[in-house]
Amino acid sequence: MTKVGFLSDIHANYAALQAVLGKLDDEGCDVIICLGDIVGYGPSPAECLGALRQRDCPCVLGNHDQYATMLLNSRMEKLRDDVKISIEWTQTQLAMDDLKWLSQRPMRMAAEDFSVVHGAFGPRPWIYCANEKALIQNFAHQDVPLAFCGHSHVPLIAVDRGEMAPRIDYLQNQAVPSDAPKVMINVGSVGQPRDRDPRAACITYVLETRALQLFRVPYDIAETQARIRAAGLPEAFAARLEQGR
């Protein structure tokens, strides 16, 4: 059996990343794939990048990863003030080699049985695949039967139903539907969950059985909060962690 581990939206939360990597190792994953947003919001961008690079984890580009590589780009001016503060601080924490590596992450990766993106397929890659409108747009451009994403920080499974509205459900331990033309799996967030569960999220997928399993992994939230405050990052980034929002 081939077991793939998926994680996303680490957001520079090293304590959460360590906990999730440990869980996926315990589950015997043959490969661990990161669906983007390694950095942003959190206090440990260099440590998180280092952990993934040391393991040679395949990673796609997330929007916050992209922001961090825009050293002199006018698009930075359009970011929310708190996000801009986080990104500018992150840029000071990363070596040029790390920024170069981050900038070279692909927008999409494909395996024999699935493809992965950070947000969505199509011309608007940073829409959130978490509602009917966004998923209709995604499925119009998704050219593979099975795909995995992150970005919304909520673990979901969405099924394309043609002329009917997509079916969207909270991800359970289940098999990928065999009769669906297209399925999008959102793997949730490692470092900043937003489904009112503060525990880090990750999933596994077994290729032969199409079995999905969602894991919620506790980690030392107080440690990450202390690091955020010590770095002088916005207090909201620390407070939201214990609320899972």
TIVEX-657308 format. One line per field, with one value per residue (C-alpha): x, y, z; residue in one letter. Coordinates in steps of 0.25 Angstrom, whole numbers, plus 5000, padded with zeros to 4 digits. Example, Ala and Ser with C-alpha at 12.3 -4.5 7.8 and 13.67 -1.06 7.14 Angstrom:
2
X: [5049/5055];
Y: [4982/4996];
Z: [5031/5029];
residuo: [a/s];
//
This chain:
245
X: [5000/5005/5001/5003/5003/4997/4999/4997/4997/5008/5009/5022/5017/5029/5023/5010/5019/5027/5015/5009/5022/5023/5009/5010/5023/5016/5006/5016/5015/5023/5023/5019/5014/5012/5001/5007/5007/5019/5021/5013/5006/5015/5029/5037/5038/5053/5051/5039/5046/5058/5050/5043/5056/5063/5053/5052/5037/5030/5023/5014/5014/5004/5000/5007/5020/5018/5017/5029/5037/5032/5043/5040/5026/5014/5005/5010/5003/4989/4991/4984/4993/4995/4998/5008/5015/5016/5022/5032/5036/5037/5046/5056/5056/5059/5073/5073/5075/5062/5055/5060/5055/5042/5040/5043/5032/5022/5007/5003/5009/5003/5004/4999/4986/4984/4988/4991/4990/4990/4976/4969/4970/4968/4972/4969/4978/4976/4960/4956/4950/4940/4927/4918/4922/4937/4936/4928/4939/4949/4943/4941/4956/4960/4965/4967/4957/4964/4971/4976/4977/4979/4977/4964/4969/4957/4957/4946/4942/4935/4929/4926/4911/4911/4899/4895/4902/4915/4913/4922/4924/4934/4945/4943/4951/4945/4948/4948/4935/4937/4925/4929/4934/4943/4947/4954/4960/4964/4974/4972/4983/4995/4998/4986/4973/4960/4949/4948/4958/4971/4979/4988/4981/4987/4982/4987/4982/4984/4985/4981/4968/4966/4964/4965/4968/4968/4977/4976/4989/4991/5003/5009/5000/5006/5020/5016/5008/5020/5029/5019/5019/5034/5035/5026/5016/5001/4994/4983/4992/4995/4981/4974/4982/4975/4962/4964/4959];
Y: [5000/5014/5024/5039/5050/5064/5076/5091/5105/5103/5118/5118/5110/5101/5094/5090/5086/5077/5070/5068/5062/5053/5048/5046/5038/5029/5026/5021/5031/5028/5043/5055/5067/5081/5089/5103/5115/5110/5125/5137/5140/5131/5133/5122/5123/5119/5107/5102/5104/5097/5085/5083/5085/5075/5065/5069/5070/5073/5087/5096/5111/5117/5132/5136/5129/5137/5150/5147/5146/5160/5168/5181/5178/5188/5176/5177/5190/5183/5174/5176/5184/5172/5163/5173/5174/5159/5158/5169/5163/5149/5155/5159/5145/5137/5135/5139/5124/5121/5132/5127/5113/5118/5126/5114/5105/5102/5106/5092/5078/5065/5050/5038/5038/5053/5067/5077/5093/5102/5109/5106/5102/5113/5128/5131/5122/5129/5127/5119/5105/5106/5110/5106/5118/5116/5101/5103/5112/5102/5090/5097/5098/5085/5076/5063/5055/5056/5068/5073/5087/5096/5111/5112/5105/5096/5081/5079/5069/5075/5067/5072/5068/5074/5083/5082/5090/5083/5075/5081/5073/5074/5063/5050/5037/5032/5027/5037/5034/5025/5031/5045/5052/5062/5063/5073/5070/5082/5077/5088/5095/5091/5105/5113/5104/5112/5102/5105/5093/5098/5085/5084/5077/5067/5056/5043/5036/5022/5021/5007/5008/5023/5024/5037/5039/5053/5055/5066/5067/5075/5083/5094/5106/5114/5113/5118/5129/5133/5133/5142/5152/5152/5155/5167/5162/5166/5160/5155/5145/5139/5140/5133/5120/5115/5118/5111/5122];
Z: [5000/4997/5007/5005/5016/5013/5021/5018/5023/5033/5035/5042/5054/5056/5069/5061/5049/5058/5064/5050/5044/5056/5054/5039/5041/5052/5041/5032/5020/5008/5004/5011/5002/5006/5000/5002/5012/5019/5024/5028/5042/5050/5057/5052/5036/5035/5044/5037/5023/5028/5033/5020/5012/5020/5017/5003/5004/4991/4993/4984/4985/4995/4994/5007/5001/4989/4997/5004/4991/4986/4992/4983/4977/4977/4980/4994/4996/4994/5006/5019/5029/5039/5027/5022/5036/5036/5022/5024/5037/5030/5019/5030/5036/5023/5016/5001/4998/5006/4998/4985/4988/4993/4980/4971/4977/4966/4966/4963/4964/4958/4962/4955/4963/4967/4966/4977/4977/4989/4986/4973/4959/4948/4946/4961/4969/4982/4983/4995/4991/5003/4997/4985/4976/4978/4976/4963/4958/4962/4956/4943/4942/4950/4939/4948/4955/4969/4975/4988/4993/5006/5007/5014/5027/5028/5025/5014/5003/4991/4980/4966/4962/4948/4947/4962/4972/4978/4990/5002/5015/5026/5024/5031/5031/5018/5004/4992/4984/4972/4965/4965/4952/4961/4975/4983/4997/5006/5016/5026/5033/5042/5048/5048/5048/5045/5048/5063/5066/5070/5068/5056/5044/5034/5025/5019/5006/5002/4987/4985/4994/4992/5007/5014/5029/5036/5048/5058/5066/5079/5080/5090/5086/5097/5092/5078/5085/5093/5080/5073/5084/5086/5071/5072/5062/5063/5076/5068/5061/5075/5081/5070/5071/5084/5078/5065/5056];
residuo: [m/t/k/v/g/f/l/s/d/i/h/a/n/y/a/a/l/q/a/v/l/g/k/l/d/d/e/g/c/d/v/i/i/c/l/g/d/i/v/g/y/g/p/s/p/a/e/c/l/g/a/l/r/q/r/d/c/p/c/v/l/g/n/h/d/q/y/a/t/m/l/l/n/s/r/m/e/k/l/r/d/d/v/k/i/s/i/e/w/t/q/t/q/l/a/m/d/d/l/k/w/l/s/q/r/p/m/r/m/a/a/e/d/f/s/v/v/h/g/a/f/g/p/r/p/w/i/y/c/a/n/e/k/a/l/i/q/n/f/a/h/q/d/v/p/l/a/f/c/g/h/s/h/v/p/l/i/a/v/d/r/g/e/m/a/p/r/i/d/y/l/q/n/q/a/v/p/s/d/a/p/k/v/m/i/n/v/g/s/v/g/q/p/r/d/r/d/p/r/a/a/c/i/t/y/v/l/e/t/r/a/l/q/l/f/r/v/p/y/d/i/a/e/t/q/a/r/i/r/a/a/g/l/p/e/a/f/a/a/r/l/e/q/g/r];
//
